[in-house]
Amino acid sequence: MFIEYDLFRERVDALLYRIAGACRTAGRDPAEVTLLPVTKTHPAAAAEYAIRYGLAAVGENRVQEAVEKRALVPGALRWELIGHLQSNKAKLAVVHFDRIQSVDSEKLLTALDRAAGELGKKMPVLLQINAGNDPAKFGAEPAIAPRLLEFALARPHLQVDGLMTIAPLSPDPAVAQRTFASLRAIREGLTARLGAPLRVLSMGMTGDLETAVTEGSTLVRVGTALYGPRE
Ligand SMILES: *Cc1c(COP(=O)(O)O)cnc(C)c1O
């Protein structure tokens, strides 16, 4: 049994309250932080709930699952890919997503740019950076971020909105804090060097969203706190 809408609404309210609290602590304007509900593994109703609440976008981590779900959910909702993408699925991803957050190689940038060109689309992307230097995570190494960004900015059919990271799984909250601070520092370095504004910093999930907001996140990707545990 999937959760009822009323429970979802209460959870979104509670989460927005938590985000606002973290913003207050950090001296930030809550309007700078967007909540992205992560609907992966959950039924199409999860995305319908997001629309009904008035949220603009949802996150999915697998292309095929999102394609099937999106077909069941009419309406003005943007779909963002947050999971690893292989170059051979670039075209499918460009057709079915409104933004791709998990771009971490020149090979993938090339494939996405070509697909977007063929479809006459300017594809918004985020560069995923492995800011926590976690061997278990995808994402470009921080050292190659400047080269990757330069390459991305030269792709005519892509629009680079910002950066994304996933903190290493750790019982020590300082690990996530360092990871997020590192992504923000990388953004500042890249902006100074290449002049790209990189407005979006996608960081923070159910377990570490307050830390992420304190460190400058503009987009928190939340699944469990909204929809409950995944099977
Ligand atoms: C699943 C997922 C999330 C959401 O995680 P929760 O802990 O359930 O909030 C966020 N970001 C990415 C990249 C994910 O794959």
Ligand as a Chemical Component Dictionary entry (heavy atoms), coordinates in Angstrom:
data_LIG
# 
_chem_comp.id                   LIG 
_chem_comp.type                 NON-POLYMER 
_chem_comp.pdbx_formal_charge   0 
_chem_comp.three_letter_code    LIG 
# 
loop_
_chem_comp_atom.comp_id 
_chem_comp_atom.atom_id 
_chem_comp_atom.alt_atom_id 
_chem_comp_atom.type_symbol 
_chem_comp_atom.charge 
_chem_comp_atom.model_Cartn_x 
_chem_comp_atom.model_Cartn_y 
_chem_comp_atom.model_Cartn_z 
_chem_comp_atom.pdbx_ordinal 
LIG C1 C1 C 0 17.640 8.031  -4.044 1  
LIG C2 C2 C 0 18.375 9.298  -4.195 2  
LIG C3 C3 C 0 18.069 10.418 -3.401 3  
LIG C4 C4 C 0 17.021 10.413 -2.297 4  
LIG O1 O1 O 0 17.506 9.724  -1.185 5  
LIG P1 P1 P 0 16.711 9.689  0.214  6  
LIG O2 O2 O 0 17.756 9.323  1.187  7  
LIG O3 O3 O 0 15.650 8.663  0.067  8  
LIG O4 O4 O 0 16.152 11.034 0.454  9  
LIG C5 C5 C 0 18.773 11.584 -3.633 10 
LIG N1 N1 N 0 19.738 11.659 -4.585 11 
LIG C6 C6 C 0 20.044 10.605 -5.357 12 
LIG C7 C7 C 0 21.114 10.755 -6.389 13 
LIG C8 C8 C 0 19.395 9.387  -5.186 14 
LIG O5 O5 O 0 19.718 8.347  -5.966 15 
# 
loop_
_chem_comp_bond.comp_id 
_chem_comp_bond.atom_id_1 
_chem_comp_bond.atom_id_2 
_chem_comp_bond.value_order 
_chem_comp_bond.pdbx_ordinal 
LIG C1 C2 SING 1  
LIG C2 C3 SING 2  
LIG C2 C8 DOUB 3  
LIG C3 C4 SING 4  
LIG C3 C5 DOUB 5  
LIG C4 O1 SING 6  
LIG O1 P1 SING 7  
LIG P1 O2 DOUB 8  
LIG P1 O3 SING 9  
LIG P1 O4 SING 10 
LIG C5 N1 SING 11 
LIG N1 C6 DOUB 12 
LIG C6 C7 SING 13 
LIG C6 C8 SING 14 
LIG C8 O5 SING 15 
# 
